[in-house]
Amino acid sequence: MAGDRRARDISPTEAAALVEHMETGARRPGAPTQLLVYLTALSWSLFQLWIVSPLPYSLGFGVVPETQARSIHLAFAVFLAFLLFPARLPSARGPHIAAGFYLFLGLGLWLLAWQQHQAEQPWVPVYLLMGTVAFVLAWPAWRVAPLERIPLVDWLLALAAAFAAGYLFLYHQELAQRPGRPQLADMIAAGLGMMLLLEATRRVLGPALMVIAGAFLLYTFAGPWMPDMLAHRGASFGRAMSQQWLSNEGVFGIALGVSTSFVFLFVLFGALLERAGAGGYFIRVAFSLLGHLRGGPAKAAVVASGLTGVVSGSSIANVVTTGTFTVPLMKRTGFSSAKAGAVEVASSVNGQLMPPVMGAAAFLMVEYVGIPYVEVIKHAFLPALIAYIALLYIVHLEAMKAGLQGLPRRHPTGPARSLLNLGLSASGLLVLAGVVYYGLGWIKTVAGDHSFWLIGALIGAAYLLLLWLASRVPDAGAELDPNITEVPDPGPTIQGGLHFLLPVVVLVWALVVERLSPGLSAFWAVLFLVGILLTQRPLTAFFRGQGHYRRAVADGIVELGDGLVQGARNMIGIGVATAAAGIIVGTVAMTGIGLVMTDLVELLSGGNLMLMLLLTAVICLVLGLGLPTTANYIIVATLMAPVIVDLGAQNELLIPLIAAHLFVFYFGIMADVTPPVGLASFAAAAVARADPIQTGIQAFWYSLRTVTLPFVFVFNTQLLLIGVDSLWQLGLTFFGSLAGILVFAAATQHFLLVRNRVWETALLLLVALTLLVPGVWMDRIHTPLTSLPATEIEAVAEAAPAQGHLRLEVSGYDLDGEEVTRRVMLPLGDPAPGQERLADAGLGLMIFGDQVNISFVRFGSPAERLGVEGGSRVTAVFVPADRPAPEWFFVPALLLLAVVARNQQRRKAL
């Protein structure tokens, strides 16, 4: 009950401050130190903007190679981590366990140094220094340091960590000239950097990721002493540190590269958009549109959290941003404290699923799966949209069960007028989208090389027009008043911030239409936001005739600086997490534990695909008890995503790699909800003054639809828009899946029109299964795929639709000389001759008669990521079978649903 008492004693303002401490650091030092932190964070943001922009290449100087950029990125992150995150918070009671651990570690390293000295080994000074640093780390972990200043030991640790992280930047040329031959200085930097990175991880993210990364690092050295299944030949200290710290295979690997190239700019985009006022605008719009409906504030919370997900990739920040206003309104309209907090958690956590700006883990999929980010958006869009609509429906059911109403409108309108306004707004948006898409396309065709400047001028004119319209309505303020008694008019509310949508339009246009890289797309969107922050205040003052232009310009400059600093501070946790998770990735590459995980999971699941998926989901949830979503995704995706694909193929189910990665992503996000350590649930409970465990359990119950969707798209990949070739098929997939998840929500909430009876819930679950995965019944009648000879591979590849998949059976030999046959789904790009499409996917083929051999597999290609190896052969090609559409089973499912609805309608009428 201690957690309950703490939650009840925290006000919403204090909850926001608590989350800010968790996200960006608890220390608030004096003015000189604050200025240094401010300038450091500002420099980090400006550096990230510089390396992503076209300017270094246009001007011919300041080009930073990718490896050196990662080094500088991590140096900024660990430097700020040691300055802003204390080793031990004042709330901690008794000696911190970390202090004892460091004392034990220091003693062990000194003993190892003595033993190595006796054996005349070369790295004795490294062990001595690492042992000394361990003793130094024990001091701040033992005593509670004040938050208003930074102790000298933390300054020294911050500088040492920044030097070790920046070692690859400072000595890049020297390291490149002696690969695999580290010197004493290299080992000192690597050993020191590894220890300080793990300590920074503990400070920023808690002990879980530090313990897991440390365990994997220990496994690197302890291979010869492990049980048979886990045993490997081990690695020397020099080889391990070279791989983990002095190459791109460990800490400075793919994960940190994505954090450097993509994630920072998107986090910065969100911070600047929030600083410009878009967060409060989204909340006001959602409330004005939905606040008058049954359970309206809760529905507004769902929509506001979805919109705020564009601004913030953090579920905890999303909870506090929207929950501070929506939770009190939900409680006033009749929701209990726990349910109000749970609605906020369920909607805020899903913000990381909503394209175009998803959580940081989504950008890692670009590298791990080998597809453009726009493809990740395409695959993730329908499940995210369906999850949000289902949550709206769950809120509606809760309101119906409790007989709740919404708040009154300021100027009431009838249902017909509201429906007409909604239809006009939707049609207007569609017309506007069409005009923008085809109009800009026509301009690009006509203007040619001058189209960039012409389109820029048009966007600038649109900004001025929308800002003029916003100045015609009263300023609504930065925040929504939680004590509001009536719903504001939607027209003026929407009009008051339409210009905030322009940066999102620029981002989506660059990603989807121009097909620019995610980093460059975010750069142009951030650049547009910089213009908004600098000009919106003076222009609004001009349009309103208020004067005080100098003050307005100064306020805009301050807001821009604060936004750049906030974006950098929001990145500390992600930068440290991706670096620490790189230790695990490097260990997997060095030891081959990934193959061991495949055997272990297959053994535990008995080869049953459903049990294997459940086991993977549990692993994600357990790891997520102490890990942020990004680190959780990296670990489980590295270990488990290939296992899902392989075991699916063994069960004659071809699972696309993107489906396996999204499966892991979804359950990594759910860890923020799940008690007993669901951080989003604790934040919402603090705002709602509710019991955090009860809030978390209720939030998980509301999130069952999100838990279900990953299982659905593994068995029904059409939900990821894979194999959807027509508008008719798209409509069937969307509306069938939407109906299925709504029926599933009605079953799990035990309410459709009235409270369900047991047999009605069972029928609803059967209907939901049929609507969500219609192939589950058709596959028992007719096989879904037809096998063709391997020699048809080029013809089948050429006939596949754009961004389609090629289903192959590949046979080769493992390290023991035994023949292994596996099935894979190879993603294909744009239409082209079959041989060219296969080459683009990474396959080089040699066809002799009826035999098709794989001559080579290009490194980093989709084929290589699927585990296809050169020297193997293609034994079969699979195409969809000619059979009745599985969607015919929608008919009996809908009839069963009608029976249940009719039966409940009769009970309701009584």
Order of alpha helices (4+ residues) and beta strands (2+ residues): alpha-alpha-alpha-alpha-alpha-alpha-alpha-alpha-alpha-alpha-alpha-alpha-alpha-alpha-alpha-alpha-alpha-alpha-alpha-alpha-alpha-alpha-alpha-alpha-alpha-alpha-alpha-alpha-alpha-alpha-alpha-alpha-alpha-alpha-alpha-alpha-alpha-beta-alpha-beta-beta-alpha-beta-beta-alpha-beta-alpha
